[in-house]
Amino acid sequence: MSTAATPVNVSAPLELEWEADNVNDQYYLYLHFNEVEELAANETRAFNITINGEFLYGPMTPRYRSADTILTTTPLTGAARYQVSLSKTKNSTLPPILNAIEVYKVKDFSQSETQQDDVDAIKNIKNAYGVARNWQGDPCGPLKYMWEGLNCSIDGYDPPRITSLNLSSSGLIGQIESSISKLTMLQYLDLSNNSLNGPLPDFLIQLHSLKVLNVGKNKLTGLVPSGLLERSKTKSLSLSVDDNSGLCTTKSCRKKSSHVPLIASISAIIVAILLISLGFWIFRRHK
């Protein structure tokens, strides 16, 4: 530390500042001092140190060729910007100096808990279907123990969100559980090869992040929601609905199925009339 910074205006304070990425971030500050000049008998250097106007230490009088460090013992937090000011005292003849500064940001390596709405939704799904998996604790963490069939978004800052749910071949019975609609960050949903019945619900359209939906090999009925078909056409959604005999992708398939009994009935009537007519003709001929 053979060099030091001083203010351009010798009567002004020496100021340094930085902006926080988040007001909840925590910082520790280290200031290093060493007098690099051998002062004359009539010279003095003394200054006070403040952070955002709050007194930290003073008066600071650096020692000649000896290092001193002033540090914060508790984290700095709660501000969008931090300003460190070194202001000379009234009796000081020389401006403040600073040889080095270190700012450390606290990094929390522990994983946050899964976002609560996602936790509630996946637990409701578990209870509704009686999922026979070892789903215990937090769905997304720790990462090593993430629930089977799930994938989550984990960035180290925001609470994890469930982005993928795979319940294929899980023995699911009943209708598609409405709690799935609460997994608003879901990108991948696989419910294939189960015994799900009833309609394909409209709430799936509201899952705007959904990119893959597989409900093949179930017992679903009714029309596939037009919103899902439209997204499938635009390639924004990979949609699989195969092997659901009662599920229609167009209105025409429903109309077609409703016409079959009518056509069969008309055909039966025509055959009956022909048989009666034939019998009557044979009877008259023999007579």
Buried (B, 14 or more C-beta within 10 A) or exposed (E): BEEBEBBEEEEBBBEBEBEBEEEEBBBBBEBBBBBBEEBEEEEBBBBBBBBBEEEBBBBBBBEEEEEBEBEBEEBBBEBEEBBBBBBBBEEBEBBBBBBBEEBEBEEEEEBBBBBEBBBEBBBBBBEBBEBEEEBEEBBBBEEEEBBEBBBBBBEEEEBBBBBBBBBBEBEBEEBBBEBBBBBBBBBBBBBBBBEBBBBBBEEBBEBEEBBBBBBBBBBBBBBBBEEBBEBBEEEEBEBBBEBBEBBBBEEEEBEEEEEEEEEEEEEEEEEEEEEEEEEEEEEEEEE
